[in-house]
Amino acid sequence: MSNSAGLLLLVLVTGAICVAGMVVVARARRTARAPGGEGFASRADTQRVLAENWALVEKTARETGMSEGEIARVRAKVLGLNDG
């Protein structure tokens, strides 16, 4: 195989991989936007789950090394508190 044929094959394979990637990303975006579908969890749903399980979230945060200040900022955001 000559150099030009090898380069052409490389370009064609790279193009096919890019097109396949674009198709996968487009399908994922379409699924996420589909009304009534499973899709991705909304921000409100995530915040609700964190608030409902705050004791476990806080315990895990401490065990993984988060400081009290960091935990307080997260608590304010998740629970909607105005801690300043």
Secondary structure, 3 states (H helix, E strand, C coil): CCHHHHHHHHHHHHHHHHHHHHHHHHHHHHHHHCCCCCCCCCHHHHHHHHHHCHHHHHHHHHHCCCCHHHHHHHHHHHHCCCCC
